[in-house]
Amino acid sequence: MKFPLCLLTALAIALPSAPLAATTPAADVRPGQYRVEPGHTQIAFSLLHMGFTPYVGLLAGASGTLRLDPALPAASRLNVTVPIDSIITTSPVLTTELKGQDWFDTARYPTATFVSSRVVPVGADHASVTGDLTLHGVTRPVVLQVQYVGAGINPLDKAYTVGFQATATIQRSAFGMKTYLPIVGDEVTLSIAGAFEKQD
């Protein structure tokens, strides 16, 4: 079976990885206002399929802003919107089904949003970011475990970019999506790659 490149990327994001940068954010990250770089910001989700294997999908096309203050991380703020219609899996039939009324119902709820309310630094390059996730018309508090990856000038577009990876776990039933429970798992693991470009 041939997997789309984006799904291979999603699988790579979802797998545990070693830290990609040893520097601390305060040492080399520029403070200021950032904008989501959608081409390299991806949300992989996985859940247990019939008790056999985890099944992975991908969301992309995010937009939003990050106000970043490395010297005072608690003052940082994140506001992100993701188009749910961007969802993709390795099965075209399933991808179409997930957009329908029994699942995400993208006609009624075309976007998901995350708005941070609290940032707590955890060590040199990690933070716990609490915020409100609105999905399928329901808003619930979610905690992202965030790791700083790196920062610098992107050699392709010459934009100053900062990157993070994050994980979170949610219950899909808490957001009103109960189709095929419990055959298809309730617990959903989110693995996020976030790229942000500094705004002058």
Phi and psi in degrees as GROMACS dihedral restraints (atoms count N, CA, C in turn):
[ dihedral_restraints ]
;  ai    aj    ak    al  type     phi  dphi    fc
    3     4     5     6     1   -93.2    20    10
    4     5     6     7     1   129.8    20    10
    6     7     8     9     1   -99.8    20    10
    7     8     9    10     1   138.4    20    10
    9    10    11    12     1   -58.6    20    10
   10    11    12    13     1   147.2    20    10
   12    13    14    15     1   -55.4    20    10
   13    14    15    16     1   -39.7    20    10
   15    16    17    18     1   -64.6    20    10
   16    17    18    19     1   -32.1    20    10
   18    19    20    21     1   -74.8    20    10
   19    20    21    22     1   -34.7    20    10
   21    22    23    24     1   -62.9    20    10
   22    23    24    25     1   -39.5    20    10
   24    25    26    27     1   -62.3    20    10
   25    26    27    28     1   -42.8    20    10
   27    28    29    30     1   -61.7    20    10
   28    29    30    31     1   -41.6    20    10
   30    31    32    33     1   -62.7    20    10
   31    32    33    34     1   -39.6    20    10
   33    34    35    36     1   -64.3    20    10
   34    35    36    37     1   -39.2    20    10
   36    37    38    39     1   -64.9    20    10
   37    38    39    40     1   -39.0    20    10
   39    40    41    42     1   -72.4    20    10
   40    41    42    43     1   -24.0    20    10
   42    43    44    45     1   -79.0    20    10
   43    44    45    46     1   145.7    20    10
   45    46    47    48     1   -59.1    20    10
   46    47    48    49     1   143.8    20    10
   48    49    50    51     1  -141.2    20    10
   49    50    51    52     1   158.8    20    10
   51    52    53    54     1   -77.6    20    10
   52    53    54    55     1   156.4    20    10
   54    55    56    57     1   -54.5    20    10
   55    56    57    58     1   138.2    20    10
   57    58    59    60     1   -94.5    20    10
   58    59    60    61     1    -8.0    20    10
   60    61    62    63     1  -147.1    20    10
   61    62    63    64     1   138.5    20    10
   63    64    65    66     1   -98.5    20    10
   64    65    66    67     1   -10.0    20    10
   66    67    68    69     1   -77.7    20    10
   67    68    69    70     1   154.0    20    10
   69    70    71    72     1   -90.8    20    10
   70    71    72    73     1   147.4    20    10
   72    73    74    75     1   -55.9    20    10
   73    74    75    76     1   -41.0    20    10
   75    76    77    78     1   -63.3    20    10
   76    77    78    79     1   -22.8    20    10
   78    79    80    81     1   -78.3    20    10
   79    80    81    82     1   -30.0    20    10
   81    82    83    84     1  -143.9    20    10
   82    83    84    85     1     9.4    20    10
   84    85    86    87     1  -102.4    20    10
   85    86    87    88     1   133.2    20    10
   87    88    89    90     1   -79.9    20    10
   88    89    90    91     1   131.8    20    10
   90    91    92    93     1   -73.9    20    10
   91    92    93    94     1   160.0    20    10
   93    94    95    96     1   139.4    20    10
   94    95    96    97     1  -163.0    20    10
   96    97    98    99     1   -95.5    20    10
   97    98    99   100     1   131.3    20    10
   99   100   101   102     1  -121.5    20    10
  100   101   102   103     1   157.7    20    10
  102   103   104   105     1  -123.0    20    10
  103   104   105   106     1   142.1    20    10
  105   106   107   108     1   -57.4    20    10
  106   107   108   109     1   132.3    20    10
  108   109   110   111     1   -96.0    20    10
  109   110   111   112     1   102.1    20    10
  111   112   113   114     1   -67.7    20    10
  112   113   114   115     1   -27.3    20    10
  114   115   116   117     1   -67.0    20    10
  115   116   117   118     1   -22.5    20    10
  117   118   119   120     1  -125.7    20    10
  118   119   120   121     1    21.6    20    10
  120   121   122   123     1  -113.2    20    10
  121   122   123   124     1   119.8    20    10
  123   124   125   126     1  -137.7    20    10
  124   125   126   127     1   144.8    20    10
  126   127   128   129     1  -119.3    20    10
  127   128   129   130     1   111.5    20    10
  129   130   131   132     1   -95.8    20    10
  130   131   132   133     1   136.6    20    10
  132   133   134   135     1  -124.4    20    10
  133   134   135   136     1   146.2    20    10
  135   136   137   138     1  -141.3    20    10
  136   137   138   139     1   145.7    20    10
  138   139   140   141     1  -149.4    20    10
  139   140   141   142     1   161.3    20    10
  141   142   143   144     1   -76.1    20    10
  142   143   144   145     1   130.1    20    10
  144   145   146   147     1  -105.4    20    10
  145   146   147   148     1   104.4    20    10
  147   148   149   150     1    57.9    20    10
  148   149   150   151     1    25.4    20    10
  150   151   152   153     1    75.8    20    10
  151   152   153   154     1     6.4    20    10
  153   154   155   156     1  -100.8    20    10
  154   155   156   157     1   -54.6    20    10
  156   157   158   159     1  -144.7    20    10
  157   158   159   160     1   155.0    20    10
  159   160   161   162     1   -73.9    20    10
  160   161   162   163     1   142.6    20    10
  162   163   164   165     1  -115.6    20    10
  163   164   165   166     1   134.8    20    10
  165   166   167   168     1  -114.5    20    10
  166   167   168   169     1   139.5    20    10
  168   169   170   171     1  -133.2    20    10
  169   170   171   172     1   175.3    20    10
  171   172   173   174     1  -139.6    20    10
  172   173   174   175     1   141.5    20    10
  174   175   176   177     1  -121.9    20    10
  175   176   177   178     1   145.6    20    10
  177   178   179   180     1  -147.1    20    10
  178   179   180   181     1  -173.3    20    10
  180   181   182   183     1    75.8    20    10
  181   182   183   184     1    25.4    20    10
  183   184   185   186     1   -66.3    20    10
  184   185   186   187     1   155.5    20    10
  186   187   188   189     1  -137.0    20    10
  187   188   189   190     1   164.1    20    10
  189   190   191   192     1   144.3    20    10
  190   191   192   193     1  -171.2    20    10
  192   193   194   195     1  -134.5    20    10
  193   194   195   196     1   155.5    20    10
  195   196   197   198     1  -133.5    20    10
  196   197   198   199     1   121.9    20    10
  198   199   200   201     1   -99.2    20    10
  199   200   201   202     1   114.9    20    10
  201   202   203   204     1  -118.2    20    10
  202   203   204   205     1   129.3    20    10
  204   205   206   207     1  -132.4    20    10
  205   206   207   208     1    91.8    20    10
  207   208   209   210     1   -58.5    20    10
  208   209   210   211     1   -30.5    20    10
  210   211   212   213     1   -75.1    20    10
  211   212   213   214     1   -22.5    20    10
  213   214   215   216     1  -138.5    20    10
  214   215   216   217     1    73.4    20    10
  216   217   218   219     1   -55.9    20    10
  217   218   219   220     1   -32.1    20    10
  219   220   221   222     1   -63.5    20    10
  220   221   222   223     1   -18.8    20    10
  222   223   224   225     1   -86.8    20    10
  223   224   225   226     1    -5.5    20    10
  225   226   227   228     1   -71.1    20    10
  226   227   228   229     1   150.0    20    10
  228   229   230   231     1  -139.0    20    10
  229   230   231   232     1   142.9    20    10
  231   232   233   234     1  -129.1    20    10
  232   233   234   235     1   134.8    20    10
  234   235   236   237     1  -141.0    20    10
  235   236   237   238     1   110.7    20    10
  237   238   239   240     1  -129.9    20    10
  238   239   240   241     1   140.4    20    10
  240   241   242   243     1  -122.2    20    10
  241   242   243   244     1   136.2    20    10
  243   244   245   246     1  -124.6    20    10
  244   245   246   247     1   126.8    20    10
  246   247   248   249     1   -74.9    20    10
  247   248   249   250     1   117.8    20    10
  249   250   251   252     1   -68.1    20    10
  250   251   252   253     1   -25.5    20    10
  252   253   254   255     1   -64.8    20    10
  253   254   255   256     1   -10.9    20    10
  255   256   257   258     1   -77.9    20    10
  256   257   258   259     1    -5.3    20    10
  258   259   260   261     1   -56.2    20    10
  259   260   261   262     1   140.2    20    10
  261   262   263   264     1  -146.4    20    10
  262   263   264   265     1   143.0    20    10
  264   265   266   267     1  -132.2    20    10
  265   266   267   268     1  -179.3    20    10
  267   268   269   270     1   -77.1    20    10
  268   269   270   271     1    -6.4    20    10
  270   271   272   273     1  -115.1    20    10
  271   272   273   274     1   112.1    20    10
  273   274   275   276     1   -57.3    20    10
  274   275   276   277     1   -35.5    20    10
  276   277   278   279     1   -64.9    20    10
  277   278   279   280     1   -45.8    20    10
  279   280   281   282     1   -65.6    20    10
  280   281   282   283     1   -40.7    20    10
  282   283   284   285     1   -56.2    20    10
  283   284   285   286     1   -45.3    20    10
  285   286   287   288     1   -64.7    20    10
  286   287   288   289     1   -41.7    20    10
  288   289   290   291     1   -62.5    20    10
  289   290   291   292     1   -40.7    20    10
  291   292   293   294     1   -63.7    20    10
  292   293   294   295     1   -25.2    20    10
  294   295   296   297     1   -80.5    20    10
  295   296   297   298     1   -11.0    20    10
  297   298   299   300     1   -82.8    20    10
  298   299   300   301     1  -177.2    20    10
  300   301   302   303     1   -65.2    20    10
  301   302   303   304     1   -27.4    20    10
  303   304   305   306     1   -76.6    20    10
  304   305   306   307     1   -12.8    20    10
  306   307   308   309     1  -125.5    20    10
  307   308   309   310     1  -107.8    20    10
  309   310   311   312     1   -76.6    20    10
  310   311   312   313     1   -23.6    20    10
  312   313   314   315     1    50.9    20    10
  313   314   315   316     1    62.2    20    10
  315   316   317   318     1   -65.4    20    10
  316   317   318   319     1   -20.0    20    10
  318   319   320   321     1   -65.1    20    10
  319   320   321   322     1   -36.7    20    10
  321   322   323   324     1   -92.7    20    10
  322   323   324   325     1   -33.1    20    10
  324   325   326   327     1  -128.5    20    10
  325   326   327   328     1    77.8    20    10
  327   328   329   330     1   -74.1    20    10
  328   329   330   331     1   -16.9    20    10
  330   331   332   333     1  -133.8    20    10
  331   332   333   334     1   158.8    20    10
  333   334   335   336     1  -118.0    20    10
  334   335   336   337     1   146.5    20    10
  336   337   338   339     1  -131.2    20    10
  337   338   339   340     1   150.4    20    10
  339   340   341   342     1  -131.6    20    10
  340   341   342   343     1   125.3    20    10
  342   343   344   345     1  -124.5    20    10
  343   344   345   346     1   117.0    20    10
  345   346   347   348     1   -73.1    20    10
  346   347   348   349     1   151.1    20    10
  348   349   350   351     1  -126.8    20    10
  349   350   351   352     1   -17.7    20    10
  351   352   353   354     1  -156.5    20    10
  352   353   354   355     1   134.8    20    10
  354   355   356   357     1  -123.8    20    10
  355   356   357   358     1   122.4    20    10
  357   358   359   360     1  -120.0    20    10
  358   359   360   361     1   112.9    20    10
  360   361   362   363     1   -62.5    20    10
  361   362   363   364     1   141.2    20    10
  363   364   365   366     1  -130.5    20    10
  364   365   366   367     1    94.4    20    10
  366   367   368   369     1    77.4    20    10
  367   368   369   370     1  -164.2    20    10
  369   370   371   372     1   -76.0    20    10
  370   371   372   373     1   -35.0    20    10
  372   373   374   375     1  -133.7    20    10
  373   374   375   376     1    21.8    20    10
  375   376   377   378     1  -127.9    20    10
  376   377   378   379     1   156.5    20    10
  378   379   380   381     1  -151.7    20    10
  379   380   381   382     1   152.3    20    10
  381   382   383   384     1  -103.5    20    10
  382   383   384   385     1   117.6    20    10
  384   385   386   387     1  -113.1    20    10
  385   386   387   388     1   112.3    20    10
  387   388   389   390     1   -95.2    20    10
  388   389   390   391     1   140.6    20    10
  390   391   392   393     1  -165.9    20    10
  391   392   393   394     1  -179.4    20    10
  393   394   395   396     1  -100.2    20    10
  394   395   396   397     1   122.4    20    10
  396   397   398   399     1  -100.2    20    10
  397   398   399   400     1   123.0    20    10
  399   400   401   402     1  -107.8    20    10
  400   401   402   403     1   118.6    20    10
  402   403   404   405     1  -144.7    20    10
  403   404   405   406     1   132.6    20    10
  405   406   407   408     1    57.9    20    10
  406   407   408   409     1    33.3    20    10
  408   409   410   411     1    78.2    20    10
  409   410   411   412     1     7.0    20    10
  411   412   413   414     1  -119.9    20    10
  412   413   414   415     1   138.0    20    10
  414   415   416   417     1  -112.1    20    10
  415   416   417   418     1   126.7    20    10
  417   418   419   420     1  -136.9    20    10
  418   419   420   421     1   151.1    20    10
  420   421   422   423     1   -72.7    20    10
  421   422   423   424     1   139.3    20    10
  423   424   425   426     1  -137.6    20    10
  424   425   426   427     1   145.0    20    10
  426   427   428   429     1  -112.6    20    10
  427   428   429   430     1   123.1    20    10
  429   430   431   432     1   -95.8    20    10
  430   431   432   433     1   132.1    20    10
  432   433   434   435     1   -96.0    20    10
  433   434   435   436     1   111.3    20    10
  435   436   437   438     1  -111.2    20    10
  436   437   438   439     1   137.3    20    10
  438   439   440   441     1  -121.3    20    10
  439   440   441   442     1   129.9    20    10
  441   442   443   444     1   -69.6    20    10
  442   443   444   445     1   133.1    20    10
  444   445   446   447     1  -104.4    20    10
  445   446   447   448     1   -53.1    20    10
  447   448   449   450     1   178.2    20    10
  448   449   450   451     1   170.6    20    10
  450   451   452   453     1  -149.9    20    10
  451   452   453   454     1   153.6    20    10
  453   454   455   456     1   157.9    20    10
  454   455   456   457     1  -174.5    20    10
  456   457   458   459     1   -79.7    20    10
  457   458   459   460     1   124.5    20    10
  459   460   461   462     1   -69.7    20    10
  460   461   462   463     1   120.0    20    10
  462   463   464   465     1   -67.8    20    10
  463   464   465   466     1   -15.7    20    10
  465   466   467   468     1   -85.1    20    10
  466   467   468   469     1   -51.5    20    10
  468   469   470   471     1  -107.8    20    10
  469   470   471   472     1     1.5    20    10
  471   472   473   474     1    66.0    20    10
  472   473   474   475     1    15.7    20    10
  474   475   476   477     1   -90.3    20    10
  475   476   477   478     1   140.9    20    10
  477   478   479   480     1   -72.2    20    10
  478   479   480   481     1   123.1    20    10
  480   481   482   483     1  -128.0    20    10
  481   482   483   484     1   142.0    20    10
  483   484   485   486     1  -124.1    20    10
  484   485   486   487     1   142.2    20    10
  486   487   488   489     1  -129.6    20    10
  487   488   489   490     1   147.5    20    10
  489   490   491   492     1  -138.0    20    10
  490   491   492   493     1   158.0    20    10
  492   493   494   495     1  -124.3    20    10
  493   494   495   496     1   147.4    20    10
  495   496   497   498     1  -145.1    20    10
  496   497   498   499     1   155.2    20    10
  498   499   500   501     1  -134.8    20    10
  499   500   501   502     1   153.5    20    10
  501   502   503   504     1  -157.8    20    10
  502   503   504   505     1   160.2    20    10
  504   505   506   507     1  -127.1    20    10
  505   506   507   508     1   131.4    20    10
  507   508   509   510     1  -129.2    20    10
  508   509   510   511     1   162.9    20    10
  510   511   512   513     1  -102.8    20    10
  511   512   513   514     1   119.6    20    10
  513   514   515   516     1   -64.7    20    10
  514   515   516   517     1   -29.9    20    10
  516   517   518   519     1   -63.4    20    10
  517   518   519   520     1   -28.8    20    10
  519   520   521   522     1   -66.8    20    10
  520   521   522   523     1   -18.7    20    10
  522   523   524   525     1  -106.2    20    10
  523   524   525   526     1    17.7    20    10
  525   526   527   528     1    80.9    20    10
  526   527   528   529     1    13.7    20    10
  528   529   530   531     1  -108.2    20    10
  529   530   531   532     1    98.5    20    10
  531   532   533   534     1  -117.2    20    10
  532   533   534   535     1     9.3    20    10
  534   535   536   537     1   -58.7    20    10
  535   536   537   538     1   130.8    20    10
  537   538   539   540     1    66.2    20    10
  538   539   540   541     1    16.3    20    10
  540   541   542   543     1   -71.5    20    10
  541   542   543   544     1   140.9    20    10
  543   544   545   546     1   -94.9    20    10
  544   545   546   547     1     9.4    20    10
  546   547   548   549     1   -60.0    20    10
  547   548   549   550     1   -43.4    20    10
  549   550   551   552     1  -100.6    20    10
  550   551   552   553     1   131.4    20    10
  552   553   554   555     1   -57.3    20    10
  553   554   555   556     1   152.8    20    10
  555   556   557   558     1   -87.9    20    10
  556   557   558   559     1   -36.2    20    10
  558   559   560   561     1   -77.9    20    10
  559   560   561   562     1   125.7    20    10
  561   562   563   564     1  -117.4    20    10
  562   563   564   565     1   126.3    20    10
  564   565   566   567     1   -96.2    20    10
  565   566   567   568     1   127.9    20    10
  567   568   569   570     1  -104.7    20    10
  568   569   570   571     1   131.2    20    10
  570   571   572   573     1  -126.1    20    10
  571   572   573   574     1   119.0    20    10
  573   574   575   576     1  -120.5    20    10
  574   575   576   577     1   132.2    20    10
  576   577   578   579     1  -108.3    20    10
  577   578   579   580     1   119.3    20    10
  579   580   581   582     1  -118.9    20    10
  580   581   582   583     1   122.7    20    10
  582   583   584   585     1  -116.0    20    10
  583   584   585   586     1   137.4    20    10
  585   586   587   588     1  -134.6    20    10
  586   587   588   589     1   134.1    20    10
  588   589   590   591     1  -105.5    20    10
  589   590   591   592     1   134.1    20    10
  591   592   593   594     1   -69.7    20    10
  592   593   594   595     1   138.6    20    10
  594   595   596   597     1  -101.0    20    10
  595   596   597   598     1   130.8    20    10
